[in-house]
Amino acid sequence: MKARLSRWYEATVLTHPLLTLGLVLVLAVLAGLRLDHFRLDASADSLVLEKDRSLDFYRQIRAKFESSDDFLVITFTPHESLFSPSSIEALRSLRDDIEQVEWVGSTNSILNVPLLHSPDLSLDNLESHIKTLDRDDVELSEAREALLSNPLYINLLISEDAGTTAIQVNLPTDPQFYTLLKERDQLRDRAREGVLSDAEQLEYEQVANQFEAVSVKLAMQQEQVVEDIRAIMARYRDVARLHLGGVPMIVSDMIDYVESDLATFGLGVLIFILLTLLLIFRKWQWVILPSVCCLTTVWLISGYLGWMNWPITVISSNFISLLLIMTLSITIHIIVRFREFQQTLPDADTKALMLNTVQAMAKPCLYMALTTIVAFGSLTISGIRPVIDFGWMMTLGIGVAFVVAFLVLPALIVVLPRAKAVSLAESGKPLTAYVARFTELHGRKVMVFSLVLAVLCVIGVTRLTVENRFIDYFKSSTEIYQGMVVIDNKIGGTTPLDVIIDDVRTASDVPVDPFLDDCFEEDCAGEEVDRNTWYTYQKMEQLEQTHDYLESLPETGKVLSIATLLKLTQQVNQGEKLDALQLAFLPTVFPEALRGILLDPYLSDEAAQARFNIRLIESSPNLNRDALMKEIKTHLVEKIGFQPEQIHFTGMAVLYNNMLQSLFDSQIKTLGAVFLAITIMFLVLFRSLSLALIGMAPNLLAAGTVLGLMGWLEIPLDMMTITVASITVGIAVDNTIHYIHRFRTEFERDQNYLATMHRCHASIGRAMFYTSLTIIIGFSILILSNFIPTIYFGLFTGMAMLVALLGALTLLPQMLVWFKPLGNR
């Protein structure tokens, strides 16, 4: 079989290299046809768990209460007093300019909201006494008092010190989006259950494509709105300090960061690769040829993603850098081996030398690619949608990298003029030869140090956490960070969290009219609680207690609920709380326009649900979302009297928390799958249990080091660092495979372990050093990103690769010499 493959390879790739290159060129042209469809995605779908029902519930609540997180917040802190004529005029001008932006639906600000403050104001004349700064001639001092005394506006549209105000910019969502979303989710659920007919499968594909097109359109619109609003804000920075916030802005900026990382770091890694190759080989052929292979791999995969309409997420944004590095690793091993044959067989022609090289390197490189594929493939069982996609992308990419390296590189070497061979004398003594000498002299110390390091790693892993603040993902110099701080401190918090309370309803076929009930007294609690309406004294008391409790928590900022309306109504009612009868008629007190602001977003009598909208203080050093939600649920059950099944949490904070809490479990599953699969592959490759276990040791140490260090430094796992350990094992195991494969070959010469170790360090050790050096340098450029998870990803992956290289050149050979798995001959 091996001989037939060798003859086929020689007769096709090496005999007809131009035809091989032509076929690859055709594939590259086809890939380029859809390269314009290569896109990024930072929506909620890209940051949630696979099959996470919390996302469905989140969308149901948004539709039910007609609420949305699709709005921007502009904080306006004038250099003069906020309630001076010049500041109000500047605010009005800014608001008017923003309303002219295409795709802006409406705005809310202190200029257009009802002030609801007058000595003559009462529940009976509420509608006729509503005033606004826009419509009425209101004294600014009176407006200031009205806004600061209104429980709805304080810390939402105006800060407590009246120095900062906010403009809420509402972005309309195409109704078709929700229609298609509902249809897609229903068909997708049936597809997962395997009950779709052929016609339904076709319908599912059509609906999914339509939904994708609408989603892309909305994302582009929101990105353009953010860009236009920032341009407008720039014109007003001479009169006020301005910051932009909101989920659409965060999504837009994250996409900008990802685009920047893709372009800057992809190009930066390529430049580092070119410089490293030039430093290593000092021949233009060995700089250009690997670069061509790397670019071909990236081009083909990017085109495929465009054809499949498969977007890049924040987590998979580094796939270009990784593919460049992985392709380079394979090509360097091939080139180093080719140059070794050039030195030993200087009179052989290029075709024969290339055939010898391919025969020698095909098996270890194949297993190297397979083990790396296993490492990235393990990410597909993580349960986190973007991590799963990242795993599949890299699995496909490494397969393409292997094929390109063994088709394009050999064909180019055969076609191009032969590079001059470097003699053994000219090549000099490699650095790895000194490492071999060190290992021979200090082998026991290497073993002891590795054991101590392993113990420290285990302790560090037990200290790992997953709770982190979203604000910590960005540098303090970025607008996202600065905007979050201002909004947290002045405008009541950043991250939305909703607490949903289900009402207890009695089953009845007869509609219940709460206004015909005889019980309107406070002491009717026993009967009142069973009435099928929220508008009872006891139930409103519970909701008010819940509101006050949520507002008292240090991690929460602004809290909005039906209790806000009750407080406002009490204020209008000359400070008197509403009695049970007034509560029953509460929906009829306020005009239709005010009900849409004060009532409908927080209470649904028809759906029997009450909603508490909370803004979390993202910059709070003690923020722990999971612990906070558990604390809230415990209090509502034990202190206020709700049943556990009545309480639900939703919002972006919940979706993000679900992803965070799955990280640790996901890390264990992915690492376990990686180590098990690679151990099995080692058994198949080396046909020796002792060699398989020895080969795993340096890889375990490398993965353990990076996780243990994160634990000791109290750096939590996040959506990107979760992948570091698996990636480290997948890449680091390449060195192990090449070293052991070469060690077995060299051992047959004299059956001397020490002599074999020295020969391996001088040959394959040199290639391992070159590839690891390029990988470490390539990842190091990621520390220049504005996105903190990307910085950690590059820093820890580079560090892990350094540990893996040292382990492969010291611990691995020492264990081979010590345990003698090839026999004591």
N, C-alpha and C positions, 0 to 999 in steps of 0.2 A: 504493500500500500504506500509506504513512504517513498519507495523507489519510483512508483508510478506518478505520484504527485510531483516528485522532483523533476522527472522527465517532462511532465506536462508544463510545469512552471518554466523550465528552460526553453521549451519549444514555443511558448507563447510570450511571456513577459520579457525574457532576456533575448530571444531571437527576433521578436517584433516589438521593440520598445516604443517606436513611434505610434504604432497602432494602439498600444496600451495607453499611451499618453493622450491620444486622440479620443478614445472612449471616455477617459476621465474628463477631458475637456467638454465633451458633449453633455455629460452629467452636470458639470459645473454651469454650463449655459442654461440647462433646464432649471437648475436650482435658482439661478439668477432671475428667472422670469417672474418669480413670486417673492423676491427679496423685499419688495416694497410692502408686503403684507406682514413682515416681521415686526411685531409690536410688543408693547409692555402693558402690564395689567397690575394695578395696585388697589383694586376694589375690595369690598368686603369678602367677595367670593374667593379671593386669592389669599386670604389670611385666616381661614377657618378650617375646622376639622372636616374630614371627609364624612359625608352623610350627617353633618351636625344639624339636628332638628332645631337647635336654638336659632339658626338663621331663618328657618321657615317661620318660627314663632315671632321673631323680630319683625319680619315683613308683615305678618298678620296684624300685629299690634300697630305698626305704622299706618296700615290701611284702615284699621278699625277706628283709631283715634285721629285720623287725618293729620298725623305728625310726620316729621321728616328731619333727618340729619343733613339734608342737602341744603345747607345755608352757610354763608360766610359771615364772620364777625369782624368788623373794623373798629378797633378802639381809637378814640379821638381824645387826646389830652392836650388842650390848647395851651399856648404859652401864657395867655392872659386868663382871666376868670372865665369859666365855662359859661356862666350866665351873664356875660357882657354882650352888648349888641354885636360887636365885631366877631366874637367867637360863634354866636348863634348864626350869624350870617354866613360865616365860613363853613359851619356844619351843614347849613341848608344848601349851600352851593355844592359842597362835596356830595351830599345825598342826591341832589338833582343830576349831577354829572353821572353818578353811578346808575341811576335809574334809566339813563339813556343807553347804557350798555346792552347790546343784543344778548338775549337769553337770560336777562335778569327779570324775574317775575315781579317782585315787589320788595319794599324795604320797610323795616320798622325802626323807629328811633324816637327820641324824646320829642321830636317835632310833630309827629302825626298820631301818637297814642293819646287816648282820652285822659285828661288830667284828673277827673273825678274828685275835685276838691273845691268846695264852696261852702260858705256858712249856711246857705239856703238849701244845700243838697240833701235829699232824702230818698227813701226807696220809692216814694210816690211820684217824684218829679225827676227821676234819674235821667231819662232820655233827653229832656229839654235842657238840662244843665250841663251836658257834656261839652267840654271845651278842649281845644288843642292849640298848640303854638302856631301851627300852620294856618288854621282857619280863623282863629279868634285873636282879638287884641288883648293878650294876657300879659300882665306885669311879669317881668322875668323873675322877680323875687317871689311872686305868688306861684309861678310855675315851678321854681326850685323847691318850695315847700311842698307842693302837691306831689312832685316826683319822689322826693325823699321820704314822704310819709306813706307812699303807696307800697304795700307789701309785694306787689307783682313786679314793680320796676326796679326796686332797690337791688343792687348787685346783679342786675340783669341788663338794664339799659343805662344805669347810672351807678357810679361807685358811691360808697357811704360818705366819702369826703367831698362828693360833688365836683371832683376834679377831672374825672374821666367819664366819658359816655361811650356808647357803642351804637353802631348801625348794623342791624341784622339784614343781610342780603339774601332773600329767598330765591332759590333756583328751581324753576318748575321742572317736573319730571314728566316725560311723555307718557300719557295714559297707556299707550301701546306697550310700554316697558313692562308694566305690571300684568297686563293681559297675557303677553307672551311668556313672562316669567311663570305665571300660574300654569299655563299649558305645558311649558317645558318641564316643570317640576313634576307634574302629574304623569307625563309620559316617561320621564326619567325613572320615577319610582317603579312604574310597571316594567321598564326595561331591566332594572336591577332584580326584579322578581322573576324575570324571564318569561313574562306572559304577553309580550307584545306580538301582534300579528305582523305580517309583512307590510300591510298597508299602514299600520300604526308606526312601524319602524321608519317607514319613509316619511310619515307625518312628523315624527320626532326629529328626524334629521333636518327637515325643512324649518320647523319651529325653532330648533336650536340655532340654526344659521341666521334666522331672522332676529332672534333675541341677541345673538352675538353682534349683528350689524347695528341694532338699536343701541346696545351697550357701548359699543365703540363710538358711535355718534355722540351719545350723551357725555362720554368721557372727554371727547375732543371739545365739545361745547363748554364744559366746565373748566377745562384747561385754558381755553381762550378767554373765558370770563375772568379767571384769576389773573391772567396776564394783562387784560385791559384794565381791571381795577387797580392793579399795582401801578400801572402807568398813570392813572388818575391820581392815586395817592401821592405819587412823587411830586405833583404840582402843589400839594398843600403842606409839604413838610416844613415850609417856612413859617407856618402859623400854628402847627401842632405836631406832637409826637404821634405817629400812626403805626399801628401794627395790624396785620391780617391774620385771622385764625379761622378755624372751622374744618370739618372733615374734608370737604372738597379741596381746600388749600393744601392740607396735609397729603392727600392722595396725589395732587398735582406736583407738589415738591418732591415727594418720594419717587415719582416717575422721572422727574428731572435728575434726581440723584442717580437713579439706576441708569438712565441714558448717559449721564456723564461718566459713570463707572464703566459702562460697556465700552464707550469710545475711548476715554482717557486711559483706563487701566488695560484695556485690550491692546491699545497702541503702545502703552508704557511697557507692558510685559513683552511685547514683540521687540521693542528696542533693546530691552535688557537681554532678551534671548540672543539678538544679533551681536551685542557687545560680548556676551559670555562666550558665544561660539567663536568669535574672533579671537578672544583671549585664549581659549582652549586649543583650537586647531590652527589658527594663524594662516588659513588658506581660504580664499574666497569661495571655492566650491563647497566647503563644509560649513559655510555661513549661509549661502544662498539656498542650497538644496533642502536642508531641514526647514528653512523658513517657508519655502514653497509648499512643502508637505503640511506644515502647520496651518497656513492660510487656506489651503485646499480643503482641509478638514472642517475648519470653521465656516467656510463659504457653503459647503455642501449641507451641513447641519442647519445653518441659518435659513438656507433656501427651503429645506424640508419643513422646518417649523412654519415658514411662510405658506407653503402649500397646504399644510395641515391646519392652518389658522390657529396655531398653538402659541399663546402669548408667553412672554417672559415675565416672571414675578420678581419681587424683591429678593427672594431667596435664591432663585436660579439666575440672578443677574451676573454672577461670576462665571457662568458656564464657558464664556469665550476664553477667559484667562486660563481656566482649568483645561480646556481642550488644547489650547496652545501648549501648555506645559506637558500634558499627557502625550501628545503627538511627538513633541520634542524628545521626551524620555525614550520612546521606542526608536526614533531615528538616531539618537546618539549611540545607543547600544549597537545598532547595525553599523554605523560609521566606524566606531572604535574597533569592532571585530574585523571589518573590512580592512582597516589600516594595519591590524595585526597580521592578517594574511599577506598584505603587501610587503610587510617587513620580512616575513618568513619565506614567501614565494615571490621574489622580486621579478622573476622572468615570466610568470604566468600572465595570460591576457585578462583584461577587465571582466569579460563574461565569465571566465572560469573562477576568478576570485569572488565575483558576486554570487555565483552559484554556491561556492563553499560557504560564504557568509550566510546566505539564506538557509542552507541546510543546518548550519550550526546554531542560528539564532531563532529559527521559526518556532521551535518547541518552547524554549523559555519565554519568548515574547508572547506566544499564544497563551500560555498559562498566566503570564503577567497581565495580559489584557482580560482574561477570564476572571482572575481574582479581583481585579479592579472593578470589573463589571458587577461581580458579586457584592462588593462593598457598596457601590452606588445603588445597585438593585435592592439592597436591604432597606434603603430609604423608602421604598414603595410600600412597606408595611407599617410606616410610621403613623398613619391615620391623619396626617396633616396635609391638606390638599397641595399647597405649594412645594412641600418637601417631597411628596409623591411625584409631582411633575418633574422636579429637579432630578430625582433618581432615574426616571425614564429617559430624560434628555441626555444625561451623562452616560447611561447604559448604551444608548444608541450612538452617542458621539464617540465613545471609546472603541466600539466595534468598527466604526468608519475610520477612526485614526489608525487602527491596526491594518486594515485593508489598504489605506492610502500609503502607509509607511512601506508596505511590502510590494506595492505596485508602482507608485510614482517614484520613490527614491531609487530603487534598483534600475528602473527604466532610464531615469535621468543620468545616473552614474555611467550606464553603458553608452548612452548617446553622447554625452559631453566628453571633451578631452580629458584624458586620465590625469588625475592629480599626482604630483611627484610624491613618491613614498618617502616617509621619514625613517631613517635608519635607527636601529636600537640605540646607537651611541648618541645620535642627535636628540632623540626623545628624552634622554636624561632619566634620572631616578625619580619616580613619582612620589608625591607626598604620602600616598597610601602605604608606600614601603616603610616609612617611618612609623606609621600606625601599626603595621604588622610587628615591627621590632618592639614597640611599646607593649603590645598585647602579649608577646612572648615573654617579656621580662616581668610584667605586672598582671599576669592573668588572674591570679587569686584575688588581687585588689579589685579587678574589674568585676569579678563575681560577687564579692562582698558589697561593693558599691551598688551594683544592680539590685541586689537583694534589699538593701536599706532603702533605695529609691522606690522599689516596688511597695514596701510597707508604707512609706510616706504617701504614695499615690492612693493606696486603699483608704487611708485615713482622710485624705483630701476629697476623694469621691463621696464619702459619707457626709461631707459638709456642703455638697452641691445644693443649690436652690434654683427655683425657676421664677420666683416673683421679681419682676423688674418694672420700672416705670417707663412709659412710652417716651417721656421727655428725654430720658437718658440715651435714646437712640441718636440724638442730634447734638452737635457741638453747640456750645453756648453762643457762638458767633452767628448762628443761622437764625433766620426769621421765624422758623417754626418754634425754636426754643424760646426766643425772646417774646414771641406772641403768646405762647402758653403761659409764661411767667406773668405777663401783664393781665391776661384774662383770668388766671387763677387768683391773682392778688386784688384785682379791681372789679372784675365782671363775673365773679361767682363760679369759676371752675371751667374745666376743659372737656373731659371725657364724659359722654352721656351714659347714664345708667337709669333704667326704668324699673320700678317695683310695681308689679301688677297684683292687685288683690281681687280675687273672685268673691262675688256676693253669694250668700246662701239663699237659695230660692226653693220654695215648696212647689211640688208638682201639682199642676191644676190645669184642667182644660178650659176653665173659665177665665178670661182676662181679668186682671185685678186693677182696679182704679184706685191708686193710693189716696186720691183726694176725697173719696167717699168713705174712708175709714173713720171710725168714731174716735180712735185713740190719737190725740194730739197733745197729750200731757207728758211731762218728763218722767212721771212715775209709771208709765205704761210699758216699761222696758220689756217685761215678760212677753206681752203680746206683740210689741213693736218689732222685735227682732225677726219675727216670722213673716213680716209683710214683704211682698215681692217688689221692693223698691229700695233705692239707696237713701231716699229722702225721709229718713226717720231720725229721731233725736239720738238714739243709741248708736246707730251706724255712723252718723256724722261725727259723734264724739270719738269713736274708734279711729276714724280717718284723721281727725285733727290730732289725736295723740300720736298716731303714726308719723304725721308730718313734723310735729315738734321734735319727736325723737330723731328722725332722719336729719333734721336741720341742726341738731346738737352735736352730731358726730364730727370729729376734727377733720376727717378725710373728705367730708362733703362740703360743697359750696352752696350754690343756689338750689333750692328745692321748690318745685311748683306742683300744685295739686288742687283738688277741690277745696282744701283747707285754705289756700291762698284766696280763693273767692269768698269763703266764709269770713276771713279776716277783713277783707275789703268791704264786704257787705255790712259787717259789724261797725266798721269805721263810718260808712255812709249812714248807718242807722243810729247815729249819735252815740256810738260806743256801746250800744246794747246788743247782746247776743240774740240771735234769732231764736224764737221759740219753735216748738214742734210744728205748729200750724204754718208759720212763715217758711220753715224748711220745706214743707210739703209743696209750697207754691214757688219755691226758689227759681225753677227754670223759667217762670213767666215774668220775673222781676226785671231782668236785663234785656235790652234790645237785641235783635238778632245778631248784629255786628259784634257786640260785646260777648254774646254767648259763644261765638266762634273762637274768641280769644281766651275767655275765662272759664268756660264750662266744658265744651265739647272735647277739647284735647285731654281732659283729665277724668271725665266720668262718662260712662256709657250705661244708662239704665237698661237699654235694650239688650246689650251684651252682658250685663250684670258684672261689670268690671270697673275698678277704679285704678287710675294710673298716677304714680308719683314719679315725676321727672327730676332726676338728680344730676347735678354736675359735680364730678369728682375733681378734687384738687390734685392735678397730675404732678405738680411739683412738691407735694407733701412728702417729706422723707420717710414717713411711716406708712405710706400707701401700700396696702396688701389687699388686692381685690378679692381674692378667694376668702381670706379670713374675714374681710368686711361683710361680704354677703352672708357668710355663715353666722356672724354676729347679729346682723339685721334680722335674719330669719328666726334665730333663737329668741330675740327680744320680742318680736311680733307675736310669737306663739306663747311664750311664757308670761309676758307682762301685759300684752294688749288683748290676748284672747282669740287670735285667729287660729285656724287649723292649719297644719303644715301644707296640706294640699291646696289651700286657698292662695298661697304665696308663690309668686313667680318673679324671676328676674330676666330682663332682656336689655338690649342696647349694645352699642359697640363695645362697652366695657366687658359685657358678658361673653361676646364672641371672642374677644381677645383673651380673656381669662381662660376660656375653655381650651384655646390653643396652648396657652402657657402651661396649664395643669397637665396637659398630655405630653409635654416635652420630656419629662423624666422617664415616664413609662416608655415613651417612644425611643429614647436613647438606649434603654436596657434592651428593648426588643431588637433594635437595629444592630447594636453591637453583638448581641448574642447570635443573631442570624449570621453576621459577618464571620465571627470566629468559628462557628460550627461549619459553615460552608467552606471557608478557606482551609480548615484542618482536614476536611474530607478531600479537598482538591490536592492538598499536600500529600496525603496518603496515596492518592491515585498517581501523582507525578513522581514521587520519590519511592513509592512502594516500601515504605519503612515508617513504622509508628514513631520510632525514636527521632528520625530526621524531621518528621512532621511536627512533633512537639518542640524540638529544638528550634525549628524555623519560626514557630509562632512566638517564641519568647521575646525577641526584640520588638516585634510588632505590638504585643500586649503592653510592653513597657512604654512604647511611644504613645499609644492611645491613653494609657493610664496616666502618663506624665501630664498631658495637656488637660485632662479632666481633673486630675488631682490638683494641679496648679490653679485652675479656676476655682476649685473648692477652697483652697488655702487663701486665695486672694479675694474670696467672697464675690466673685464675678458670676452672676446667675446665667443659667442657660437661656438662650433666646432663640428666635426663629432661624438664626444662621449658625450660631455656635453649636447647635445640636448636631450639625452635619460634620463637624471637624473631626471627631474621633473616628467615624466610619470612613471618611475620606482619607485620613491619615493611615489607617490600616490598609486601605485599598492601594494607596500609592507606595507606602513603605514596604509592603510585602513584595513589590517588584524587585527590590534589592536582595531580599532573602532568596527569592527564586533563582535569580541570576547567579548569586554567590554559591549556593548549594549545588546548582547544576554544573557550574564550572569546577567546583571543588571535587565533585565525583569524577569528572573527566580527568583533572590533573592528578588525582590520587592514584589512578591506575598506572602512572609512570613509575613511581618508586614506593608507593604505599607508606609514605612518610608524612604524617599529619602536619608537622611544623614546616617542612619544605613546601608542602602543598599550599599551606596558608600563605607563605611568602609569595609564591607564584601567583596565587589568586589575587592578592592585594596589588601586585604589580600589573595585572591584566584587567580582570573584570572589576577589581576594586577601583581602578582609575575611571572606568565608565560609570560606576555607581557614584563616585565623587562628582563627576561632571554633571550627571543628570540631577543629583540632589542639589548641587550648587545652583543650577539654573532654576529649579523648583523653588528653593528658598528665596533666591533673589526675586523671582517672579512674584511670589506671594507678598514679599516685603513692600512692594509698591502700593498695595492696597491700604496701607496705613495712612495714605494721603487723602482718603475718602472723607466726605462730610458725614457719612452714615456710620455711626459707631459700631453696629454689628458687622459691617464690612471690615472695619479696622481690626476688630477682634478676630474675625475669620482669617484675615491675612496674617496677623501676628501669631496666633496660636497654631495655624497650619504650618507656617514656616518654622516655628520652634519645634513642633512635633516632627517635622521632616529632618531637622538637625539631630534630634534625639534618635530617630530611626536610623539615620546614617551612621552615627557613632555606635549604635547598638549592633548594626550589621557588620561593622568593621572591627569591633572589639568583643562584644558579648557573644555574638554568633560564632566567630572562629574559635574563641576560647572554649565554648561549649562543645564544638566539634572535636577540638584537641583533647579536651578533658574526658568526654563520654565515649569517644571513639565509636560512633554509630556505624562506620563502614567496616568495622572489624579491626582487631589488634594485630596487624601484620607487619 
